[in-house]
Amino acid sequence: MKSFTTRALFLMALLSPALLTSPIVHAADAAAVAQVSDVELADKVKAALDSDADLKKLNLKVTSKKGEVTINGTMTDDQQMYVAGVTAEKVDGVKFVINNMTMAK
């Protein structure tokens, strides 16, 4: 009986940190990490777009959510839209590109 009680107490001591941690805290931490990752990914795509002189002068806006990148801005020719999309797709971490560029009036 004594060894059973000792083992039970030992197991409770080992498991208590796991029992005290809240899944809500972990979800919040994961959301914060995902948000930082989205911002970093958008920054990487923006830097890649700005490395092309023709795209840089368009001052495109880039956002990201869970690896899905959205490009907004105006273009002077449709080739710029194509180049922006291909450039964004090549950035590590990009899963999908939504290209909302419109023709300048």
HELIX and SHEET records of a PDB file:
HELIX    1   1 LYS A    2  LEU A   20  1                                  19    
HELIX    2   2 PRO A   23  ASP A   50  1                                  28    
HELIX    3   3 ALA A   53  LYS A   56  1                                   4    
HELIX    4   4 ASP A   78  GLU A   89  1                                  12    
SHEET    1   A 3 LYS A  61  LYS A  65  0                                        
SHEET    2   A 3 GLU A  68  MET A  75 -1                                        
SHEET    3   A 3 PHE A  96  MET A 103  1                                        
END                                                                             
